[in-house]
Amino acid sequence: MIIHAIVLAGGRSSRLGTTAKALLEFEGSTLLDRTLDAVADADRVVVVGPVTTPRAPVTREEPAFGGPAAGIAAGLALLAAAASTPHTPQDTVEPSHTAEPSDVTLVLACDMPRVQDAASALMAAARSGTVGTGLVGRDVAGRLQPLAAVYPTAALTAAADRHRAAGTLDGLSVFGLVGQLSPAPIDLPAGSTDDVDTWHDAAAFGIDAPPAATPAAPTAPTPPDTDTDTSTATHTDDTEHTMADTRDKNTILTDWTAELTAAYDMSDVPVDINAVLDLAGEAAHSVIRPAAPLTTFVAGYAAGFAAAGAADPQQAMDAAIDVALGLCRAAPQATGTDEA
């Protein structure tokens, strides 16, 4: 059994401000290094994301921040190139259909501090020959974790190639990519897939926020219809990063929420910002990235409609959209965030 590994270290880490998840430190090592340690026994390992490491070839999805499915596709292409040049990072390589039937690819996100236990279980299953159409991790709460999973390389590559040819790869959810493979669930050790999305999550692992976060390098702006951002801002990337340098992102979100609730005459209504962002993230990963703002809006509208008992739902929805659009258009060109 040949086991490859793709480590996903992309994403914008917007709920961590300007701090990249991959560079957070847990028990003396960065999350990226801990994930690479977990797959050290794999035959070939590649990393996808805006990072550098001497430990493995690195690539990026195109366009940047195209989502984890696009990242997996980029990783598969680099794995094919790494077969002939295993230690030479490549930025752009063509997809390959040369995977052997016994090849499997372990896919791991790099934001799980205790990923070693998950990787060990998945690699043990792969070596036992029980991968079949794929094995997707299942946590103790019964949630499937497609970024802690092992898939047949040829089938995964074929799925990525189909979506690339159809033009549907950018913004595709991981479940959208692997759904046709029908991977079977595999129970993973408790806590091994717990991830870090917010500073609250980080604190649960004893990970402290750095005293001064390092700004991410500017990137090309993501088209509005595939942006993972839960806002409708379309400001330039330079403006976003300048604002991120000078203002704490949590403060921006808190202030913006206060402005929104005041505009709706509901300042006394508490808003759980992390819960809303978590909902957006689940929708983006499980459906498609544009589902994030749509899901949060419909959920919020449904809650408001149920509470108010409005007689005309369409008028209520139109009015809610108008208020939010008005605030967005009047805001200084600096309130946009860089991802969900």
RARALIN-V839655 format. One record per backbone hydrogen bond with DSSP energy under -0.5 kcal/mol. NH is the residue of the N-H (numbers start at 0). CO is the residue of the C=O. If there is no record, write none. Layout:
nh;co
NH;CO
NH;CO
This chain:
nh;co
1;101
2;0
3;1
3;103
4;43
5;105
6;4
6;45
7;5
7;107
8;6
8;47
15;12
16;13
18;15
19;17
22;19
23;20
25;28
28;25
30;23
31;21
33;29
34;30
35;31
36;32
37;33
38;34
39;36
41;38
42;2
43;2
45;4
46;56
47;6
48;46
48;58
50;48
55;52
56;44
58;46
59;90
65;62
68;171
70;66
71;67
72;68
73;69
74;70
75;71
76;72
77;73
78;74
79;75
80;76
81;77
82;78
82;79
83;80
84;80
87;84
88;86
102;99
103;1
104;150
105;3
106;148
107;5
107;105
108;146
109;7
112;110
114;111
116;113
117;113
118;114
119;115
120;116
121;117
122;118
123;119
124;120
125;121
126;122
127;123
128;125
129;124
133;130
134;149
135;183
136;144
136;147
137;185
138;142
141;138
144;136
145;143
147;144
148;106
149;134
150;104
152;102
155;151
156;152
157;153
158;154
159;155
160;156
161;157
162;158
163;159
164;160
165;161
166;162
166;163
167;162
168;162
170;65
171;168
172;286
173;284
174;284
176;172
177;173
178;174
180;177
181;177
181;178
183;133
185;135
187;137
191;188
193;190
195;110
196;194
198;14
201;197
202;198
203;199
204;200
204;201
205;202
206;201
207;205
214;212
225;222
226;222
226;223
239;235
240;236
241;237
242;238
243;239
244;240
245;241
246;242
251;247
252;248
253;249
254;250
255;251
256;252
257;253
258;254
259;255
260;256
261;257
262;258
263;259
264;261
265;260
268;265
269;267
271;269
272;270
275;271
276;272
277;273
278;274
279;275
280;276
281;277
282;278
283;279
284;280
285;281
286;282
287;282
288;170
290;287
291;288
293;289
294;290
295;291
296;292
297;293
298;294
299;295
300;296
301;297
302;298
303;299
304;300
305;301
306;302
307;303
308;304
309;304
312;310
315;311
316;312
317;313
318;314
319;315
320;316
321;317
322;318
323;319
324;320
325;321
326;322
327;323
328;324
329;325
330;326
333;331
334;331
